């Protein structure tokens, strides 16, 4: 049996992000299936780590992501501005990913958003200078598929 679990999960995550981008194009300007070398447009999102564990039971194999992430990236906001566009985007994506738990092609997989972590992302330039961005990491630690073994 050939599995396409990882590709299917990334495609599902990108599809959910694309749906959000279509609905709110100024709140999510770019989407990447892996971390880009720079962030020319913000806010943006990229699919990050894809760590997983595999367990076997009888003729079944369960693959569970323990480190699947989506990272949202934005510039630091002026603290005098009303509202926070990254917080607003997080709230929108929590709702969208909650509704899209069965988004993975082929069925049998659950896309489970389970944690949100604030972070900073540093990008070094060729000149040696670096730019620091505000980031939020969405964790999908309960995303899994159970498959038959051959």
Secondary structure, 3 states (H helix, E strand, C coil): CCCCHHHHHHHHHHHHHHHHHHHCCCCCCEEECCCCCCCCCCCEEEECCCCEEEEEECCEEEEEECCCEEEEEECCCCCCCCCCHHHHHHHHHHHHHHHCCCCCCCCCEECCCCEEEEEEEEEECCCCCEEEEEEEEEECCCCEEEEECC
